[in-house]
């Protein structure tokens, strides 16, 4: 039998079909993975939203389009808002709406698009087989594991195996943790576990009842013969796969006694040192008029040997809000105001979307501010002292990859849980709200700058990440599946009557 490390590239390997939830924060790491696999000789195919087609194809993947209600444009979703009073709702209510509209409602359409992609791959070469690489929040593949027929002339044997990639904190039930979003500290003691069990069974089961029922209805609508049969958010979208590759480092995640079989920490896709190609290339600086300001400022730190010269270097604070919370008054503008006109500070504000501007900013932009509509986080963080953001999981991993301590101010989706982990891991300060004042931001940043513990700790996590070869781990997992062909493991059969 051909060994998993010697399987030749190109035509001898199975096709790799990548699927992902449609939000930019989920797509971005999967696109980086697609580019890395393409560079390693895999024929990659990506089922994704049409709004991101160019980015996907630029990674070397063949694009398969989602359609109809599955073809979500996340920028339009949050600009137009799914409900009239959406913005005024508590973040926990917004999360339930987003899960319903983004993940579960489109599930049958996602399943249909997934089947079309499989059919297209079989038409290309029926002998190659397919390996499924699924981001956890693409619920449209769940029917495959619960008895749904694929297509006439196409069986699940064409799928050689599947691997889950987790790009958020793992939403997998544990005796050691309360349900996601509950404001309780990590407590794996017997008392803490008793508390967690009550929260899962008495509180979250009730709150999630509609989502649990909707998931079962949607997988049945897609053709599944069995229900998922667990409280929503318990982790079926992860554990249906043979392997779960968790992006991130172990020291950022609460320890658990009950990780599911096949769970592995895979390191980070973020960081300027991450190369997706074996070919040599030079990284070009961003084409922004003020970029030389940062480069020359960093040169003072890198070249000077005496402290008096180093004092001439300005501190660099990078601030961004990601691609979901797009109102700059939440965090970007308070950060600009917190350090306005300070001659010892640069504030680099990344607005998150091409063409975005601070047109709503009252008064002049401070002279020490450097504004970019769209800019690589890694490029900016290479020059940064503090990273201010609203606690997206990807933003946190960018900070870890670059060794930059952070100040976080976020809520909604996984951001509340992420913020608590920032404090628990000792890599930054959590402001405890999504819309801090300028004074709160200033105090948080100055605390990080004054306490070397934050920098030392995040550099420990940075070193931890360097020891985990994320792209190499995914590559080797695909080789293993190509070699052993474990297929698709059907779920829920143990719950069916004889």
MITORZA-342025 format. One line per field, with one value per residue (C-alpha): residue in three letters; x, y, z. Coordinates in nm, 2 decimals, always signed. Example, Ala and Ser with C-alpha at 12.3 -4.5 7.8 and 13.67 -1.06 7.14 Angstrom:
REM residues 2
residuo (ALA|SER);
x (+1.23|+1.37);
y (-0.45|-0.11);
z (+0.78|+0.71);
***
This chain:
REM residues 498
residuo (UNK|UNK|UNK|UNK|UNK|UNK|UNK|UNK|UNK|UNK|UNK|UNK|UNK|UNK|UNK|UNK|UNK|UNK|UNK|UNK|UNK|UNK|UNK|UNK|UNK|UNK|UNK|UNK|UNK|UNK|UNK|UNK|UNK|UNK|UNK|UNK|UNK|UNK|UNK|UNK|UNK|UNK|UNK|UNK|UNK|UNK|UNK|UNK|UNK|UNK|UNK|UNK|UNK|UNK|UNK|UNK|UNK|UNK|UNK|UNK|UNK|UNK|UNK|UNK|UNK|UNK|UNK|UNK|UNK|UNK|UNK|UNK|UNK|UNK|UNK|UNK|UNK|UNK|UNK|UNK|UNK|UNK|UNK|UNK|UNK|UNK|UNK|UNK|UNK|UNK|UNK|UNK|UNK|UNK|UNK|UNK|UNK|UNK|UNK|UNK|UNK|UNK|UNK|UNK|UNK|UNK|UNK|UNK|UNK|UNK|UNK|UNK|UNK|UNK|UNK|UNK|UNK|UNK|UNK|UNK|UNK|UNK|UNK|UNK|UNK|UNK|UNK|UNK|UNK|UNK|UNK|UNK|UNK|UNK|UNK|UNK|UNK|UNK|UNK|UNK|UNK|UNK|UNK|UNK|UNK|UNK|UNK|UNK|UNK|UNK|UNK|UNK|UNK|UNK|UNK|UNK|UNK|UNK|UNK|UNK|UNK|UNK|UNK|UNK|UNK|UNK|UNK|UNK|UNK|UNK|UNK|UNK|UNK|UNK|UNK|UNK|UNK|UNK|UNK|UNK|UNK|UNK|UNK|UNK|UNK|UNK|UNK|UNK|UNK|UNK|UNK|UNK|UNK|UNK|UNK|UNK|UNK|UNK|UNK|UNK|UNK|UNK|UNK|UNK|UNK|UNK|UNK|UNK|UNK|UNK|UNK|UNK|UNK|UNK|UNK|UNK|UNK|UNK|UNK|UNK|UNK|UNK|UNK|UNK|UNK|UNK|UNK|UNK|UNK|UNK|UNK|UNK|UNK|UNK|UNK|UNK|UNK|UNK|UNK|UNK|UNK|UNK|UNK|UNK|UNK|UNK|UNK|UNK|UNK|UNK|UNK|UNK|UNK|UNK|UNK|UNK|UNK|UNK|UNK|UNK|UNK|UNK|UNK|UNK|UNK|UNK|UNK|UNK|UNK|UNK|UNK|UNK|UNK|UNK|UNK|UNK|UNK|UNK|UNK|UNK|UNK|UNK|UNK|UNK|UNK|UNK|UNK|UNK|UNK|UNK|UNK|UNK|UNK|UNK|UNK|UNK|UNK|UNK|UNK|UNK|UNK|UNK|UNK|UNK|UNK|UNK|UNK|UNK|UNK|UNK|UNK|UNK|UNK|UNK|UNK|UNK|UNK|UNK|UNK|UNK|UNK|UNK|UNK|UNK|UNK|UNK|UNK|UNK|UNK|UNK|UNK|UNK|UNK|UNK|UNK|UNK|UNK|UNK|UNK|UNK|UNK|UNK|UNK|UNK|UNK|UNK|UNK|UNK|UNK|UNK|UNK|UNK|UNK|UNK|UNK|UNK|UNK|UNK|UNK|UNK|UNK|UNK|UNK|UNK|UNK|UNK|UNK|UNK|UNK|UNK|UNK|UNK|UNK|UNK|UNK|UNK|UNK|UNK|UNK|UNK|UNK|UNK|UNK|UNK|UNK|UNK|UNK|UNK|UNK|UNK|UNK|UNK|UNK|UNK|UNK|UNK|UNK|UNK|UNK|UNK|UNK|UNK|UNK|UNK|UNK|UNK|UNK|UNK|UNK|UNK|UNK|UNK|UNK|UNK|UNK|UNK|UNK|UNK|UNK|UNK|UNK|UNK|UNK|UNK|UNK|UNK|UNK|UNK|UNK|UNK|UNK|UNK|UNK|UNK|UNK|UNK|UNK|UNK|UNK|UNK|UNK|UNK|UNK|UNK|UNK|UNK|UNK|UNK|UNK|UNK|UNK|UNK|UNK|UNK|UNK|UNK|UNK|UNK|UNK|UNK|UNK|UNK|UNK|UNK|UNK|UNK|UNK|UNK|UNK|UNK|UNK|UNK|UNK|UNK|UNK|UNK|UNK|UNK|UNK|UNK|UNK|UNK|UNK|UNK|UNK|UNK|UNK|UNK|UNK|UNK|UNK|UNK|UNK|UNK|UNK|UNK|UNK|UNK);
x (+0.00|+0.12|+0.24|+0.05|+0.36|+0.46|+0.13|+0.23|+0.08|-0.17|-0.37|-0.30|-0.45|-0.83|-1.01|-1.04|-1.38|-1.38|-1.71|-1.74|-1.99|-2.04|-1.91|-1.58|-1.43|-1.50|-1.41|-1.07|-0.89|-1.04|-0.92|-0.57|-0.59|-0.71|-0.41|-0.17|-0.31|-0.30|+0.07|+0.12|-0.02|-0.38|-0.67|-0.89|-1.25|-1.44|-1.82|-1.88|-2.07|-2.05|-1.95|-1.61|-1.56|-1.25|-1.08|-1.15|-1.02|-0.71|-0.62|-0.60|-0.93|-1.20|-1.51|-1.85|-2.13|-2.38|-2.72|-3.05|-3.08|-2.74|-2.56|-2.51|-2.33|-2.23|-2.16|-2.51|-2.66|-2.53|-2.57|-2.94|-3.01|-3.23|-3.50|-3.62|-3.52|-3.22|-2.96|-3.16|-3.18|-2.96|-2.66|-2.78|-3.11|-2.92|-2.71|-3.02|-3.15|-2.82|-2.80|-3.15|-3.10|-2.74|-2.69|-3.01|-3.26|-3.04|-2.94|-3.15|-3.01|-2.66|-2.71|-2.84|-2.54|-2.31|-2.46|-2.42|-2.05|-2.00|-2.17|-1.94|-1.64|-1.75|-1.80|-1.44|-1.30|-1.51|-1.20|-1.04|-1.27|-1.33|-1.21|-1.44|-1.28|-1.56|-1.56|-1.77|-2.05|-2.14|-2.44|-2.53|-2.32|-2.50|-2.76|-2.47|-2.41|-2.78|-2.89|-2.97|-2.91|-2.66|-2.76|-2.85|-2.52|-2.32|-2.28|-2.12|-1.84|-1.72|-1.64|-1.32|-1.35|-1.41|-1.22|-1.37|-1.18|-1.29|-1.22|-1.39|-1.37|-1.50|-1.88|-1.87|-2.05|-1.82|-1.89|-1.63|-1.80|-2.13|-2.31|-2.16|-2.23|-2.32|-2.14|-1.97|-1.60|-1.42|-1.47|-1.40|-1.46|-1.74|-1.95|-1.87|-1.97|-2.30|-2.37|-2.28|-2.51|-2.80|-2.73|-2.72|-3.03|-3.25|-3.16|-2.99|-3.21|-3.51|-3.36|-3.24|-3.55|-3.66|-3.31|-3.29|-3.63|-3.54|-3.21|-3.39|-3.66|-3.41|-3.19|-3.51|-3.62|-3.29|-3.35|-3.20|-3.36|-3.27|-3.27|-2.96|-3.10|-2.90|-2.94|-2.84|-2.48|-2.37|-2.13|-2.29|-2.15|-1.80|-1.82|-1.98|-1.64|-1.36|-1.11|-1.15|-0.87|-0.90|-0.72|-0.55|-0.31|-0.39|-0.30|-0.58|-0.84|-0.98|-0.86|-1.13|-1.15|-1.37|-1.24|-1.41|-1.21|-1.00|-0.98|-0.64|-0.51|-0.37|-0.20|-0.26|-0.31|-0.24|+0.10|+0.34|+0.58|+0.31|+0.41|+0.15|+0.40|+0.73|+0.85|+1.05|+0.87|+0.91|+0.64|+0.55|+0.46|+0.10|+0.04|-0.07|+0.08|+0.15|+0.30|+0.66|+0.58|+0.53|+0.83|+1.07|+0.92|+0.99|+1.34|+1.42|+1.34|+1.53|+1.85|+1.90|+2.12|+2.07|+1.76|+1.76|+1.72|+1.46|+1.25|+1.21|+1.01|+0.63|+0.40|+0.18|-0.18|-0.37|-0.75|-1.01|-1.37|-1.37|-1.64|-1.96|-1.97|-1.92|-2.02|-1.69|-1.83|-1.83|-1.45|-1.25|-1.35|-1.32|-0.96|-0.88|-1.01|-0.83|-0.49|-0.57|-0.28|-0.04|+0.31|+0.44|+0.17|+0.04|-0.31|-0.36|-0.74|-0.84|-1.20|-1.25|-1.41|-1.26|-1.40|-1.50|-1.44|-1.48|-1.73|-1.93|-1.64|-1.71|-1.42|-1.08|-0.91|-0.62|-0.28|-0.14|-0.41|-0.33|-0.66|-0.69|-1.01|-0.87|-0.53|-0.38|-0.39|-0.06|+0.11|+0.00|+0.06|+0.43|+0.47|+0.23|+0.27|-0.10|-0.39|-0.74|-1.03|-1.37|-1.27|-1.32|-1.15|-0.95|-0.84|-0.71|-0.52|-0.36|-0.25|-0.10|+0.07|+0.24|+0.31|+0.11|-0.09|-0.45|-0.73|-1.07|-1.42|-1.68|-2.00|-2.22|-2.16|-1.85|-1.70|-1.81|-1.65|-1.34|-1.30|-1.31|-1.04|-0.82|-0.82|-0.79|-0.49|-0.32|-0.27|-0.46|-0.73|-1.11|-1.30|-1.62|-1.84|-1.88|-1.89|-1.63|-1.56|-1.24|-1.12|-1.19|-0.98|-0.70|-0.69|-0.69|-0.41|-0.20|-0.23|-0.11|+0.18|+0.29|+0.26|+0.52|+0.33|+0.09|+0.37|+0.57|+0.26|+0.14|+0.49|+0.48|+0.16|+0.33|+0.62|+0.36|+0.20|+0.53|+0.57|+0.24|+0.26|-0.10|-0.08|+0.14|-0.10|-0.39|-0.19|-0.09|-0.45|-0.56|-0.28|-0.40|-0.76|-0.64|-0.44|-0.69|-1.02|-1.23|-1.54|-1.84|-1.95|-2.32|-2.45|-2.75|-2.79|-2.75|-3.07|-3.28|-3.51|-3.45);
y (+0.00|+0.35|+0.53|+0.84|+1.06|+0.93|+0.98|+1.17|+1.51|+1.61|+1.35|+1.06|+1.23|+1.25|+1.58|+1.80|+1.97|+2.26|+2.39|+2.68|+2.90|+3.22|+3.48|+3.64|+3.54|+3.18|+3.19|+3.37|+3.09|+2.83|+3.03|+3.04|+2.66|+2.62|+2.82|+2.61|+2.28|+2.40|+2.49|+2.13|+1.98|+1.91|+1.97|+2.19|+2.28|+2.54|+2.56|+2.92|+3.24|+3.43|+3.75|+3.59|+3.41|+3.62|+3.55|+3.18|+3.15|+3.36|+3.08|+2.84|+2.66|+2.58|+2.77|+2.61|+2.86|+2.85|+2.97|+3.12|+3.15|+2.98|+3.24|+3.49|+3.82|+3.90|+4.26|+4.31|+4.10|+4.33|+4.66|+4.58|+4.38|+4.08|+4.24|+4.59|+4.62|+4.39|+4.65|+4.73|+4.37|+4.22|+4.05|+3.70|+3.75|+3.86|+3.54|+3.32|+3.51|+3.48|+3.10|+3.06|+3.27|+3.20|+2.84|+2.64|+2.80|+2.75|+2.40|+2.22|+2.45|+2.40|+2.03|+2.06|+2.27|+2.02|+1.73|+1.93|+1.98|+1.61|+1.53|+1.78|+1.61|+1.27|+1.39|+1.52|+1.18|+0.92|+0.72|+1.00|+1.01|+1.31|+1.42|+1.66|+1.94|+2.11|+2.42|+2.34|+2.59|+2.47|+2.27|+2.17|+1.85|+1.71|+1.52|+1.30|+1.16|+1.11|+0.88|+1.12|+0.97|+1.15|+1.11|+0.84|+0.71|+0.87|+0.70|+0.80|+0.56|+0.83|+1.04|+0.88|+1.06|+1.39|+1.63|+1.92|+2.25|+2.46|+2.83|+2.95|+2.84|+2.48|+2.48|+2.12|+2.03|+1.96|+1.87|+2.13|+2.43|+2.60|+2.65|+2.92|+3.28|+3.21|+3.46|+3.21|+3.15|+2.84|+2.59|+2.22|+2.14|+1.90|+2.20|+2.37|+2.06|+2.03|+2.40|+2.34|+2.03|+2.24|+2.52|+2.28|+2.08|+2.34|+2.67|+2.63|+2.33|+2.56|+2.86|+2.65|+2.44|+2.61|+2.58|+2.21|+2.14|+2.35|+2.16|+1.83|+1.96|+2.09|+1.77|+1.57|+1.82|+1.76|+1.38|+1.26|+0.95|+1.03|+1.33|+1.48|+1.40|+1.64|+1.99|+2.24|+2.36|+2.03|+1.97|+1.73|+1.95|+1.87|+1.52|+1.38|+1.40|+1.15|+1.42|+1.77|+2.02|+2.31|+2.63|+2.79|+2.69|+2.48|+2.76|+2.98|+2.71|+2.60|+2.24|+1.98|+1.62|+1.51|+1.62|+1.41|+1.14|+1.28|+1.63|+1.80|+2.15|+2.25|+2.58|+2.90|+3.00|+3.36|+3.53|+3.69|+3.39|+3.15|+3.06|+2.89|+2.82|+2.64|+2.89|+3.19|+3.52|+3.86|+4.03|+4.37|+4.65|+4.77|+5.05|+5.31|+5.66|+5.66|+5.30|+5.43|+5.60|+5.26|+5.11|+5.39|+5.39|+5.02|+5.07|+5.28|+4.98|+4.73|+4.93|+5.14|+5.01|+5.28|+5.36|+5.73|+5.66|+5.40|+5.65|+5.84|+5.55|+5.60|+5.33|+5.18|+5.09|+4.90|+4.89|+4.71|+4.58|+4.30|+4.25|+4.20|+4.50|+4.77|+5.08|+5.26|+5.44|+5.11|+5.09|+5.26|+5.61|+5.58|+5.45|+5.74|+5.99|+5.82|+5.90|+6.20|+6.42|+6.23|+6.28|+5.95|+5.73|+5.62|+5.48|+5.26|+5.21|+4.93|+4.97|+4.62|+4.67|+4.81|+5.16|+5.21|+5.55|+5.75|+5.99|+5.99|+6.11|+6.44|+6.69|+6.64|+6.30|+6.33|+6.39|+6.08|+5.86|+5.63|+5.51|+5.21|+5.09|+4.74|+4.62|+4.29|+4.25|+4.06|+4.34|+4.60|+4.39|+4.34|+4.70|+4.71|+4.73|+4.68|+4.53|+4.67|+4.48|+4.33|+3.98|+3.79|+3.45|+3.53|+3.87|+3.70|+3.44|+3.72|+3.88|+3.55|+3.48|+3.82|+3.82|+4.14|+4.18|+4.30|+4.50|+4.35|+4.50|+4.27|+4.09|+3.87|+3.55|+3.39|+3.73|+3.72|+3.38|+3.49|+3.80|+3.59|+3.36|+3.66|+3.74|+3.38|+3.32|+3.64|+3.79|+4.11|+4.32|+4.27|+4.60|+4.40|+4.59|+4.63|+5.01|+5.15|+5.51|+5.67|+5.67|+5.30|+5.23|+5.46|+5.29|+4.94|+5.02|+5.19|+4.89|+4.66|+4.89|+4.93|+4.56|+4.34|+4.03|+4.06|+4.08|+3.80|+3.58|+3.63|+3.56|+3.23|+3.15|+3.27|+3.02|+2.75|+2.83|+2.80|+2.44|+2.35|+2.33|+2.40|+2.36|+2.05|+1.89|+1.94|+1.81|+1.50|+1.44|+1.44|+1.20|+0.97|+0.97|+0.92|+0.62|+0.46|+0.57|+0.56|+0.68|+0.84|+0.73|+0.73|+0.89|+0.83|+0.46|+0.36|+0.56|+0.38|+0.10|-0.25);
z (+0.00|-0.08|+0.24|+0.33|+0.31|-0.04|-0.23|-0.54|-0.61|-0.88|-1.07|-0.83|-0.54|-0.46|-0.51|-0.20|-0.16|+0.08|+0.23|+0.47|+0.65|+0.44|+0.69|+0.61|+0.94|+0.86|+0.50|+0.54|+0.72|+0.49|+0.18|+0.33|+0.38|+0.02|-0.11|+0.10|-0.02|-0.38|-0.33|-0.21|-0.52|-0.42|-0.67|-0.45|-0.50|-0.29|-0.25|-0.14|-0.17|-0.50|-0.32|-0.24|-0.57|-0.66|-0.33|-0.36|-0.71|-0.63|-0.38|-0.67|-0.59|-0.85|-0.74|-0.70|-0.62|-0.35|-0.46|-0.35|+0.03|+0.08|-0.12|+0.17|+0.12|+0.48|+0.41|+0.27|+0.55|+0.83|+0.63|+0.55|+0.87|+0.87|+1.09|+1.13|+1.50|+1.47|+1.59|+1.90|+2.02|+2.29|+2.14|+2.25|+2.06|+1.75|+1.77|+1.77|+1.47|+1.29|+1.36|+1.22|+0.91|+0.82|+0.93|+0.96|+0.73|+0.42|+0.51|+0.24|-0.02|+0.10|+0.08|-0.28|-0.38|-0.21|-0.40|-0.73|-0.64|-0.58|-0.91|-1.09|-0.94|-1.04|-1.39|-1.40|-1.29|-1.12|-1.01|-0.81|-0.51|-0.29|+0.05|+0.23|+0.43|+0.61|+0.82|+1.13|+1.07|+0.72|+0.84|+0.48|+0.50|+0.81|+0.61|+0.47|+0.81|+0.90|+0.62|+0.33|-0.01|-0.22|-0.59|-0.83|-0.96|-0.68|-0.35|-0.02|-0.12|-0.35|-0.04|+0.10|+0.43|+0.60|+0.83|+1.02|+1.05|+1.35|+1.30|+1.62|+1.98|+1.97|+2.01|+2.15|+2.47|+2.77|+3.13|+3.22|+3.05|+3.05|+2.72|+2.49|+2.59|+2.95|+3.19|+3.42|+3.49|+3.39|+3.68|+3.63|+3.99|+4.09|+4.18|+3.85|+3.65|+3.84|+3.76|+3.39|+3.37|+3.50|+3.26|+2.96|+3.05|+3.22|+3.06|+2.72|+2.62|+2.67|+2.50|+2.21|+2.17|+1.85|+1.70|+1.80|+1.64|+1.33|+1.28|+1.29|+1.05|+0.80|+0.79|+0.74|+0.47|+0.30|+0.30|+0.62|+0.77|+1.13|+1.36|+1.50|+1.85|+2.07|+2.21|+1.95|+1.98|+2.14|+1.86|+1.60|+1.32|+1.45|+1.58|+1.26|+1.10|+1.18|+1.27|+1.41|+1.35|+1.58|+1.46|+1.75|+2.03|+2.34|+2.59|+2.47|+2.52|+2.86|+2.93|+2.91|+3.03|+2.75|+2.41|+2.14|+1.96|+1.67|+1.82|+1.75|+1.79|+1.45|+1.51|+1.32|+0.96|+1.05|+1.06|+0.82|+0.85|+0.72|+0.37|+0.15|-0.13|-0.15|-0.41|-0.30|-0.32|-0.18|+0.02|-0.11|+0.12|+0.12|-0.13|+0.12|+0.13|+0.50|+0.51|+0.52|+0.85|+1.02|+0.85|+0.95|+1.30|+1.34|+1.20|+1.51|+1.74|+1.52|+1.46|+1.77|+2.05|+2.30|+2.50|+2.42|+2.05|+2.11|+2.30|+1.97|+1.84|+1.86|+2.01|+1.74|+1.83|+1.56|+1.59|+1.38|+1.42|+1.17|+0.91|+1.13|+1.37|+1.11|+1.29|+1.36|+1.66|+1.85|+1.88|+1.60|+1.68|+2.06|+2.00|+1.77|+2.03|+2.32|+2.16|+1.94|+1.86|+2.08|+1.93|+2.09|+1.93|+1.59|+1.58|+1.27|+1.21|+0.97|+0.86|+0.72|+0.38|+0.06|+0.00|+0.36|+0.51|+0.83|+0.67|+1.00|+1.21|+1.37|+1.32|+1.17|+1.17|+1.43|+1.28|+1.44|+1.29|+0.99|+0.83|+0.59|+0.44|+0.39|+0.51|+0.61|+0.98|+0.97|+0.78|+1.03|+1.34|+1.24|+1.35|+1.65|+2.02|+2.11|+1.91|+1.98|+1.84|+1.92|+2.01|+1.68|+1.70|+1.38|+1.52|+1.84|+1.64|+1.43|+1.76|+1.88|+1.55|+1.57|+1.94|+2.00|+2.33|+2.29|+2.43|+2.34|+2.35|+2.19|+2.24|+2.02|+1.83|+2.00|+2.10|+2.47|+2.52|+2.33|+2.55|+2.86|+2.72|+2.65|+3.02|+3.13|+2.90|+3.02|+2.67|+2.71|+2.87|+2.83|+2.85|+2.92|+2.67|+2.29|+2.29|+2.53|+2.59|+2.48|+2.84|+2.88|+2.57|+2.68|+3.02|+2.87|+2.62|+2.88|+3.11|+2.84|+2.76|+3.12|+3.22|+3.05|+3.15|+2.86|+2.61|+2.76|+2.78|+2.43|+2.30|+2.49|+2.29|+1.97|+2.03|+2.10|+1.76|+1.58|+1.69|+1.53|+1.15|+1.06|+0.68|+0.72|+0.97|+0.73|+0.44|+0.63|+0.74|+0.38|+0.29|+0.57|+0.44|+0.09|+0.21|+0.46|+0.30|+0.61|+0.43|+0.60|+0.94|+0.98|+1.30|+1.51|+1.42|+1.79|+1.86|+1.60|+1.71|+1.58);
***
